[in-house]
């Protein structure tokens, strides 16, 4: 009896150890399955420029894709911009009513979130003619793998976004793709990327530097050109030395695959 009494506790301890090891293995395997089942975020490298010259000529947002770990559909992305600056002219028609209440010299913030296939450009004039569609999705894409994109007329002549491969949400990011969002200030298709052209009667046309001009039946209050759509209302108050934080969010995981503070150029 004494030998049996001595063996029983040992067997009990061994059984407990075996059970513990089995449970640990099951938990470890389950956790490993969860980790391996999680979607990984791709990587993205871009060269981004934001400029404000005081008019549509040379102003706006451009980004060149330098590299990706894999092609990234813009349907899986959103772009978030944010910035802070001082109010220079609170009579600027391009400001919102709330922004106009901020005294000159005081700090205010701005920015916007651009979603794929979601109309954020409301601009009856467009960038080429007075007959283009009155909405589109910026930033626009051109370059590698983006077919049928006219950089001088990114808004096109149809309101069907699914016929516009250069609209955000319709193209794929890969090396060689360029994104852009320029302010409206001319009806000429050449009036982008710093090209000289005949200014329009409204928009960011340079009639008053660093201020928009609205005109009934032309570019009106409440509309948004591509730069306003991407950077938010009041972006024209930015000057050289200010910074804009630009994030590209990969929505399946919620991770920021690009996050950089971009110095504004003039």
TAGI-V472655 format. One record per pair of residues at least 6 apart in sequence whose ideal C-beta (glycine too) atoms are under 7 Angstrom apart, sorted by the first residue. I is the first residue (numbers start at 1). J is the second residue. D is the distance in Angstrom with one decimal. If there is no record, write none. Layout:
BEGIN
i/j/d
I/J/D
I/J/D
END
This chain:
BEGIN
i/j/d
39/252/5.3
39/253/5.6
41/250/4.8
41/253/4.7
41/255/4.1
41/257/5.6
42/68/6.0
42/69/4.7
42/70/5.1
42/72/5.2
42/250/6.5
42/257/6.2
43/68/6.6
43/69/4.2
43/257/6.2
44/68/5.4
44/72/6.6
44/173/6.6
44/248/6.1
44/257/4.5
44/258/4.8
45/66/4.4
45/67/4.5
46/63/4.8
46/64/6.4
46/65/5.6
46/66/6.1
46/258/5.8
47/63/6.9
47/64/4.6
47/66/5.9
48/63/4.6
48/246/5.8
48/260/6.6
48/262/5.0
49/62/4.9
49/265/6.5
50/61/5.4
50/244/5.3
50/262/5.1
50/264/5.3
50/265/6.9
51/58/5.9
51/59/5.4
51/60/6.5
51/264/6.9
51/265/4.4
51/266/6.7
52/59/5.1
52/236/6.4
52/238/5.3
52/239/6.7
52/264/5.9
52/266/6.3
53/59/5.0
53/266/5.8
54/206/6.6
54/209/3.7
54/210/4.8
55/185/5.9
55/204/6.0
55/205/6.5
55/206/3.0
55/209/6.5
56/182/6.8
56/183/4.8
56/184/6.6
56/185/2.6
56/186/6.1
56/191/6.1
56/203/6.7
56/204/4.7
56/205/6.4
56/206/6.8
57/194/5.8
57/196/6.7
57/206/6.9
58/194/4.0
59/182/7.0
59/183/5.4
59/204/6.8
59/227/6.9
60/180/6.6
60/181/5.7
60/182/3.8
60/183/5.7
60/227/4.9
61/139/6.3
61/180/6.5
61/181/4.4
61/227/6.3
61/230/5.4
61/231/6.6
62/178/6.7
62/179/6.9
62/180/4.9
63/178/6.9
63/179/4.3
64/178/5.2
65/173/5.3
65/174/6.5
65/175/5.7
65/176/6.8
65/177/4.5
66/175/6.7
67/175/5.4
68/173/5.9
68/174/5.8
68/175/6.6
71/172/4.8
71/173/6.9
71/174/4.7
72/172/6.4
72/173/4.3
73/172/5.2
74/116/5.3
74/168/5.5
74/169/5.3
74/171/5.7
74/172/6.8
74/173/6.4
75/116/4.9
75/117/7.0
75/169/5.3
76/250/6.0
76/251/5.5
76/252/5.7
77/116/6.4
77/248/5.8
77/249/6.6
77/250/6.4
77/251/6.6
78/113/6.0
78/114/6.4
78/115/5.3
78/249/4.9
78/251/6.0
79/114/4.4
79/230/6.9
79/248/5.6
80/113/5.0
80/247/4.4
80/249/6.3
81/111/4.4
81/112/5.8
81/230/6.3
81/231/5.3
81/232/6.7
81/244/5.7
81/245/6.8
81/246/5.6
82/109/6.9
82/111/3.6
82/245/4.8
83/109/6.8
83/110/5.7
83/111/5.7
83/238/6.4
83/242/6.5
83/243/6.8
83/244/4.4
83/245/6.8
84/107/6.1
84/109/4.8
85/237/5.4
85/238/5.4
85/242/4.9
86/105/5.9
86/106/6.6
86/107/5.6
87/102/4.8
87/103/6.7
87/104/5.1
87/105/6.5
87/106/5.5
87/108/5.6
87/237/6.3
88/104/6.6
88/210/6.7
88/237/5.3
89/104/6.8
89/210/6.8
89/211/6.2
90/100/5.1
90/102/5.9
90/103/6.8
90/104/5.6
92/211/4.3
92/212/6.5
92/236/6.6
93/211/6.7
93/212/5.1
93/213/6.4
93/214/5.0
93/221/6.9
94/211/6.5
94/212/3.3
94/233/6.4
94/234/7.0
94/236/5.6
95/233/6.4
95/234/5.3
96/233/5.0
99/108/6.3
99/233/6.7
99/234/5.1
102/108/4.8
110/232/4.3
110/233/6.8
110/234/4.6
110/235/6.4
111/231/6.8
111/232/4.8
112/229/6.7
112/230/6.3
112/231/6.3
112/232/3.9
114/120/5.7
114/138/6.6
114/139/6.9
114/168/6.2
114/229/6.6
114/230/5.6
116/168/5.6
116/169/2.8
117/137/6.0
117/161/5.7
117/169/3.6
118/137/6.2
119/135/4.2
119/136/6.8
119/137/6.1
120/137/6.0
120/138/6.0
120/224/6.6
120/229/3.8
121/135/6.1
121/136/4.6
121/137/6.8
121/138/5.1
121/155/6.9
121/224/6.0
121/225/6.6
121/226/5.3
121/229/4.8
122/134/6.4
122/135/5.5
122/223/4.7
122/224/5.0
123/134/6.7
123/184/5.5
123/219/7.0
123/223/5.4
123/224/6.6
123/225/5.0
124/134/4.7
124/223/6.7
125/184/5.8
125/187/6.3
125/200/6.4
125/203/6.7
125/218/6.2
125/219/5.4
126/132/3.4
126/155/4.7
127/153/6.7
127/154/6.8
127/155/6.6
127/184/6.1
127/189/6.7
127/191/6.6
127/192/6.2
128/152/6.0
128/153/4.2
128/187/6.9
128/189/3.9
129/187/6.2
130/187/6.1
132/153/6.8
132/155/4.8
132/156/6.7
132/157/6.0
133/155/5.5
133/156/6.2
133/157/6.6
133/158/6.3
133/159/4.7
135/159/6.7
136/154/6.8
136/155/4.4
136/164/6.8
136/167/5.6
137/161/6.2
137/167/4.3
137/168/4.6
137/169/5.8
138/168/6.1
138/181/4.4
138/226/3.9
138/229/4.7
138/230/5.5
139/168/5.6
139/179/4.2
139/180/6.0
139/181/4.3
139/226/6.9
139/230/5.7
140/154/4.0
140/166/4.8
140/167/6.5
140/168/7.0
140/179/6.8
140/180/5.8
140/181/6.9
141/149/6.8
141/166/5.1
141/171/4.2
141/177/5.6
141/179/5.5
142/149/4.9
142/151/5.0
142/166/6.1
142/178/5.4
143/176/5.0
143/177/4.4
143/178/4.8
144/174/5.7
144/175/6.7
144/176/3.2
144/177/5.5
145/171/7.0
145/172/5.8
145/174/5.8
145/177/6.7
146/165/5.7
146/166/5.7
146/171/4.6
146/177/6.3
147/165/5.3
148/165/5.6
149/165/6.0
149/166/3.5
152/189/3.5
152/190/6.4
152/192/6.6
153/189/5.6
154/166/5.5
156/164/5.3
161/167/5.4
161/170/6.8
164/170/6.0
165/171/5.7
171/177/6.9
181/226/3.8
181/227/5.2
181/229/6.6
181/230/4.2
182/192/4.6
182/193/6.9
182/226/5.8
182/227/6.2
183/203/6.9
183/204/4.0
183/225/5.0
183/227/4.2
184/203/4.1
184/204/6.5
184/219/6.2
184/225/3.9
185/191/6.4
185/199/5.8
185/200/6.0
185/203/4.5
185/204/4.5
185/205/4.2
185/206/6.5
186/197/4.6
186/198/6.2
186/199/5.3
186/200/5.1
186/205/7.0
187/200/5.3
188/197/3.7
188/198/5.9
190/197/5.0
191/197/3.9
199/205/4.2
199/206/5.9
201/215/5.5
201/218/5.7
202/213/5.0
202/214/5.9
202/215/3.9
202/218/4.1
202/219/3.7
203/212/6.4
203/213/6.6
203/219/4.4
203/225/6.5
204/212/5.4
204/236/6.6
205/213/6.0
207/213/5.5
210/236/5.4
211/236/6.6
212/236/6.6
214/220/5.5
214/221/5.0
227/235/6.1
228/235/6.5
231/244/6.7
238/264/4.9
239/264/6.5
239/266/6.9
240/264/5.7
240/265/6.0
240/266/4.2
241/263/7.0
241/264/6.9
242/264/4.6
243/261/4.5
243/262/6.3
243/263/5.5
243/264/6.9
244/262/5.0
244/264/6.4
245/261/5.2
246/258/7.0
246/260/5.8
246/262/5.6
247/256/4.8
247/258/6.6
247/259/4.9
248/256/6.8
248/257/5.5
248/258/3.9
249/256/5.6
250/257/4.9
END
